[in-house]
Amino acid sequence: MTTLRVFVDGIAFWAPMLPGWPIARAAFRGEGGLADPPAKRPAPEILAPAERRRAPDSVALALEVAAAAVRESGCEAVSLASVFTSAHGDLAVSDYMCTTLASKPALISPTRFHNSVHNAAAGYWTIGTGCMAASTALTAFEHSFAAGFLEAATQCLADGGPVLLVAFDVQSVGALATVTKSDGLLAAAFVLAPERGQRTQAAFDLTLVAGAAAAVPLRSDAARTLRHNAMADVLPFVEALAFASSDPLELQLSRSLALRLAPRPAA
């Protein structure tokens, strides 16, 4: 069994009640509370004002955390490979598309149509930052975070360079809400690196294992408030980062991917 180590150099998080990693980290550790009132959706600065207004919630979420993670890592966005993962993409846009096609297909909005593709957030990011590096958009339903992490870590270790991982999902609405449950807005982003650097905040050993996945219980009430979002599988990972210490922690992200939090790097 092969074990590989990947380092986390940048962390970002956003949810209406936990708008930003410093607030979320404190809440996960029991050292702070939830935002009251909840924040409105983020307004990513890499988009021009007009594009910012037209962008759907999924894009605004993804770009907000992507920019924050890259800024914290010290990397240059223009040369950073990226992986965007989402269980459903933008469910509000999908509901609009299905409803309009079923009733008045000639009235489909071109803007909403181009926002309906699963790689919309990745496209906005690469255009907004001028990035020409490889970009991947994927989904694996309830295992989307695990699949995204595995893809980003694989690229990071195979190519020997940092990779941006962005995970996000939004609320289900309309008819889709009867078959696909997702509450609220949730996004997180990480810059993974193949070697320890000055900005490294944590290290994870990853191993591919056989057998059924073991659910990881959430530690905090703050994380449990977000457990009904489709990207809730990211929550044990960010809680582990919030509690990063010398105590190893096992995380089974999916049926075949296991992570072990390695000792926190020395300051």
C-alpha positions as a printed Julia matrix, in Angstrom:
267×3 Matrix{Float64}:
   0.0    0.0     0.0
   1.5    3.31   -1.1
   1.17   6.41    1.05
   1.82   9.85   -0.39
   2.03  13.18    1.41
   0.52  16.43    0.21
   0.85  19.83    1.89
  -1.8   22.54    2.3
  -0.44  26.04    1.7
  -3.66  28.05    1.36
  -7.1   27.65    2.97
 -10.35  29.52    2.3
 -13.93  28.93    3.4
 -17.26  30.67    2.91
 -20.84  30.08    4.07
 -23.43  32.72    4.98
 -23.05  32.05    8.71
 -19.27  31.51    8.45
 -18.11  34.11    5.89
 -14.36  33.54    5.77
 -11.77  31.08    7.06
 -10.79  33.03   10.22
 -14.44  33.13   11.34
 -15.06  29.51   10.36
 -11.88  28.25   12.01
 -12.78  29.94   15.3
 -16.33  28.56   15.18
 -15.15  25.02   14.41
 -12.82  25.23   17.41
 -15.57  26.55   19.68
 -13.8   29.9    20.0
 -16.32  31.98   18.06
 -19.93  32.04   16.95
 -21.92  32.21   13.74
 -22.45  35.46   11.85
 -25.7   37.14   12.83
 -27.25  38.16   10.55
 -25.87  35.75    7.92
 -23.78  37.35    5.2
 -25.15  37.83    1.72
 -23.46  36.08   -1.16
 -19.83  37.12   -1.73
 -18.8   39.62   -4.38
 -15.51  38.35   -5.87
 -13.23  41.22   -6.79
 -11.65  39.49   -9.78
 -14.87  40.06  -11.74
 -15.83  43.39  -13.23
 -18.92  44.93  -11.58
 -21.24  44.02  -14.46
 -19.99  40.42  -14.57
 -20.23  40.22  -10.79
 -23.93  41.11  -10.94
 -24.67  38.57  -13.68
 -22.67  35.7   -12.2
 -24.75  33.01  -10.47
 -24.27  32.1    -6.81
 -22.07  29.12   -7.67
 -19.58  31.29   -9.56
 -19.53  34.0    -6.89
 -18.87  31.39   -4.2
 -16.16  29.55   -6.11
 -14.26  32.67   -7.13
 -14.4   34.17   -3.64
 -12.74  31.19   -1.98
 -10.38  30.53   -4.89
  -8.96  34.05   -4.71
  -8.64  33.9    -0.91
  -6.82  30.55   -0.92
  -4.4   31.65   -3.63
  -3.71  34.93   -1.84
  -2.95  33.08    1.4
  -0.68  30.57   -0.35
   1.52  33.23   -1.93
   1.15  31.6    -5.36
   0.45  33.43   -8.61
  -3.04  32.66   -9.91
  -1.95  33.19  -13.5
   0.26  30.08  -13.48
  -1.65  27.85  -11.04
  -3.37  24.67  -12.23
  -6.85  24.25  -10.79
  -9.52  21.65  -10.02
 -13.13  22.74   -9.47
 -15.5   20.2    -7.94
 -19.24  20.46   -7.31
 -21.91  17.83   -6.78
 -24.53  19.73   -8.78
 -23.11  22.91  -10.27
 -25.71  25.69  -10.04
 -29.08  24.12   -9.24
 -30.97  27.41   -9.58
 -29.7   27.87  -13.13
 -30.48  24.23  -13.94
 -34.02  24.64  -12.59
 -34.49  27.77  -14.69
 -33.23  26.0   -17.8
 -35.51  23.0   -17.33
 -38.56  25.12  -16.5
 -38.06  27.45  -19.46
 -37.36  24.64  -21.93
 -40.54  22.89  -20.81
 -42.71  25.98  -21.17
 -41.24  28.68  -23.44
 -37.94  27.44  -24.92
 -37.55  30.48  -27.17
 -37.12  32.65  -24.07
 -33.95  30.97  -22.82
 -31.48  33.6   -21.61
 -28.08  33.32  -23.35
 -26.35  34.49  -20.16
 -28.04  31.86  -18.02
 -27.4   29.26  -20.71
 -23.64  29.77  -20.58
 -23.82  29.69  -16.77
 -25.52  26.29  -16.86
 -22.42  24.31  -17.85
 -20.58  22.51  -15.06
 -17.27  24.26  -15.73
 -18.76  27.78  -15.59
 -16.9   28.66  -12.38
 -13.62  27.32  -13.77
 -14.13  29.37  -16.91
 -14.82  32.59  -15.01
 -11.72  31.95  -12.88
  -9.31  31.39  -15.76
 -10.67  34.38  -17.69
 -10.71  36.66  -14.64
  -7.14  35.79  -13.62
  -5.72  35.34  -17.12
  -4.64  31.84  -16.12
  -3.44  29.6   -18.97
  -2.61  26.59  -16.77
  -4.63  23.38  -16.86
  -8.12  23.58  -15.36
 -10.39  20.66  -14.48
 -14.09  20.64  -13.54
 -15.61  17.44  -12.18
 -18.46  15.92  -10.19
 -18.97  12.64   -8.36
 -22.31  13.35   -6.63
 -21.93  12.67   -2.88
 -18.23  11.91   -3.28
 -17.41  15.09   -5.21
 -15.02  16.51   -2.63
 -13.11  13.22   -2.37
 -12.89  12.99   -6.16
 -11.73  16.59   -6.41
  -9.13  16.15   -3.7
  -7.79  12.99   -5.31
  -7.58  14.69   -8.71
  -5.86  17.79   -7.33
  -3.44  15.77   -5.19
  -2.61  13.49   -8.13
  -1.85  16.45  -10.4
   0.15  18.13   -7.63
   2.37  15.11   -6.96
   2.66  13.98  -10.59
   3.57  17.41  -11.97
   5.56  18.58   -8.96
   3.76  21.9    -8.57
   0.95  23.51   -6.54
  -2.68  22.97   -7.53
  -5.74  24.96   -6.52
  -8.73  22.88   -5.37
 -12.13  24.6    -5.2
 -15.22  22.81   -3.8
 -18.68  24.4    -3.79
 -22.43  23.79   -3.94
 -25.57  25.91   -3.67
 -29.18  25.45   -2.61
 -31.59  23.3    -4.6
 -34.76  25.08   -5.76
 -37.92  24.39   -7.72
 -38.74  20.93   -8.99
 -35.13  19.81   -8.56
 -35.45  20.32   -4.8
 -37.9   17.39   -4.67
 -35.24  14.96   -5.9
 -31.96  16.63   -4.91
 -31.52  18.09   -1.44
 -28.99  20.83   -0.83
 -29.37  23.7     1.63
 -27.67  27.06    1.59
 -24.31  28.09    0.16
 -21.0   26.4     0.97
 -17.55  26.68   -0.58
 -13.96  25.92    0.37
 -10.67  26.16   -1.46
  -7.16  24.88   -0.84
  -3.79  25.22   -2.5
  -2.09  21.83   -2.39
   1.69  21.6    -2.73
   4.07  18.66   -3.25
   6.63  19.97   -0.74
   6.58  21.83    2.54
   7.07  25.57    2.16
   7.0   28.74    4.22
   3.2   29.01    3.86
   2.44  25.36    4.7
  -0.34  25.02    7.28
  -0.9   21.26    7.34
   0.17  18.01    5.74
  -1.92  14.99    4.8
  -0.9   11.44    4.0
  -3.23   9.89    1.44
  -3.73   6.22    0.75
  -6.03   4.31   -1.57
  -7.75   1.58    0.43
 -10.3   -1.16   -0.21
 -13.56  -1.49    1.66
 -16.6    0.54    2.61
 -16.23   4.16    3.65
 -16.53   5.0     7.34
 -18.5    8.15    8.09
 -16.51  10.83    9.9
 -18.58  12.51   12.64
 -18.53  16.28   12.73
 -16.91  17.8    15.79
 -18.65  21.17   16.06
 -22.14  22.63   16.12
 -20.94  25.16   13.54
 -20.12  22.42   11.04
 -23.36  20.6    11.76
 -25.37  23.67   10.7
 -23.99  23.11    7.17
 -24.44  19.34    6.98
 -27.37  19.5     4.54
 -25.42  21.22    1.76
 -24.39  18.91   -1.1
 -20.7   19.72   -0.42
 -20.94  18.77    3.27
 -18.26  16.11    2.77
 -15.7   18.91    2.88
 -16.62  19.7     6.5
 -14.56  16.94    8.25
 -11.57  18.09    6.21
 -11.86  21.76    7.18
 -12.51  20.79   10.8
  -9.29  18.77   10.72
  -7.47  21.83    9.42
  -9.03  23.99   12.12
  -7.79  21.57   14.78
  -4.45  20.85   13.05
  -2.09  19.65   15.76
   0.42  16.91   16.51
  -2.42  14.41   16.98
  -2.98  12.35   13.8
  -6.56  12.17   12.54
  -7.96   9.61   10.11
 -10.38  10.83    7.44
 -12.18   8.45    5.09
 -13.28  10.8     2.33
 -14.86   8.14    0.15
 -15.04   4.4    -0.37
 -11.44   4.26   -1.59
  -9.64   7.4    -0.39
  -8.26   7.69    3.14
  -6.38  10.67    4.56
  -4.32  10.95    7.71
  -3.54  14.36    9.17
   0.22  14.41    9.63
   1.96  16.36   12.43
   1.56  20.11   12.05
   4.67  21.65   10.44
   6.86  23.7    12.74
   6.41  27.46   12.5
